[in-house]
Amino acid sequence: MRLWLVLILVFQFTSQLALAQRASTETSRERRPNILLILSDDCGHAEFSIQGHPRYKTPHIDSIGKNGVHFRQGYVSGCVCSPSRAGLLTGRYQQRFGHEFNIPPAYSETNGLPRSETLLPQLLKEDGYRTIALGKWHLGYAPQFHPLERGFTDYYGFLQGSRSYFPLKKPTRLNQMLRDRTAIPEEKFDYMTDHLAEEAIAYIKQWQSQPWMIYLAFNATHSPNDATAADLQAADGNKIYAMTIALDRAVGKVLDALKECNLSKDTLVIFINDNGGAGGHDNGALHGKKGSTWEGGTRIPFLVQYPAKIPPGQVIDEPVIALDLFPTILEVAGVGDAELKKLPFDRQKLDGISLIPRMTGKTQRLVDRPLYWKSGKRWAIRHGNLKAVSGNEDQGDHAGLFDLFSDPYEQQDLSATHSQQLHQLETLYHQWESTLEKPRWGSSSGKKSGNSTDDRSSDNP
């Protein structure tokens, strides 16, 4: 009798212990950090007050850098929209898998971010995250390239590179608004930028009890230059500024939702732009614009906050690239090698580095590494403060050499007097170039020919 009593007590204790361990695990999982990755579109490098613009006021966007880190030498890996996004979501130079140019604005069963690549949301989804994509996709139009096929659990947005900010009477297959895979009535919203913020807020509130990643890809401030009457009045008729006012307001609403749900402290918030400012936008004194490999084509605002781990008020001047966000997010989310083995993914193939040690003060300086850019014949490499750049329309095939520490606006070509340093950078670049895959679509000529995949305004439908 006593033996049975002991066995019953042991069973009860073991069951309670198991339940306690499960509850502890679930509580721990619920407290895992959220990821909010905000991507703006075609904004000028200088079109934010944190970047020094004397007129544009963007207090909500600025707050991300002030509450965390403002990387003043931030880059993306592409000089136009689709390649830049491919690099961001794979953590790899997109030229490695042939995604060198913008996807043509026409339906194709083959043109899209290759299925052989593992995207960040796939890894997070496998590890228990809700993965939500909102807004502009621009990584393929056929069903196999749809966000829900690439690791996202939820999608709301449009597939093409651009569209009107207002409801369309006759949307096309590529620019219609989709809820997951289903088209929704266009009258459901008034103005796209505000609407995407509202959708983000709804998802935050719906899934606040479990870890989530939200990829919030605004089409603001990409053309067409659509703005509300109220924002136009506030911007004294300047359409781009009016669109920026809306963008900042939308970001502010989403940040407020994090506070309302008591999620601000444990949410990694990132704000970047997809490429340098397009024509008509303000890149400040930077040389070049979207489509070029000058600083004005690839240099972007790069802001990060994570109050639980990252001290506020940091300004870092070492060069970073959007490819660094993939390993950074993996580290914050605690995705280890065991989880990575569940998918055909090799961490060693990532081209970026985690920025967490630098942002938390564990290291005082980032590792020195070369950064590369290529779009047809336009290319560039930066290593330390030196940058070699070639193939842009205002320079032809001549490779220029610039010291970005003393000459951040690329005005003083040092190639004639520092030929050895130029040769070293050219050698590094061509070694990297030799590892790349041939572009899967478009021309690799790099010439201004009107080719829709190589023209710097090619995001327009």
Beta strands, then each sheet from edge to edge (+ up, - down):
strand 1: 34-40
strand 2: 69-75
strand 3: 130-136
strand 4: 154-158
strand 5: 178-179
strand 6: 182-183
strand 7: 212-217
strand 8: 267-273
strand 9: 299-305
strand 10: 314-316
strand 11: 320-321
strand 12: 371-375
strand 13: 378-383
strand 14: 386-390
strand 15: 400-403
sheet 1: 6+ 5- 4+ 3+ 7+ 1+ 8+ 9- 2+ 10+
sheet 2: 6+ 5- 4+ 3+ 7+ 1+ 8+ 9- 2+ 11+
sheet 3: 12+ 13- 14+ 15-
end
